[in-house]
Amino acid sequence: MLVRVSDLRTREVVNVVDGRRLGPICDMEIDLTTGQVTSIMVPGPSKLMGILGRYNDYVIPWSRIKRIGMDVILVEANEYAEPAQ
């Protein structure tokens, strides 16, 4: 099945470990030599109810993606992942 990046960005990312909604994909990392997606990034938690912006985005490795559905992307992220630098 082929999926456009723009379609993936509209899907909600949900952590299957705790059922928490992490938000939509905000960016992706792609290995240019192989053309494969290596990880996705979701927005980090907001500071003071979103008024002061957000913390760093979380990086979720492609191996942690369990299922890509029509409306949602299920990931297994125990401690989410390391924030992006």
Secondary structure, 3 states (H helix, E strand, C coil): CCCCHHHHCCCEEEECCCCCEEEECCEEEEECCCCEEEEEEECCCECHHHCCCECCCEEEEHHHEEEECCCEEEECCCCCCCECC
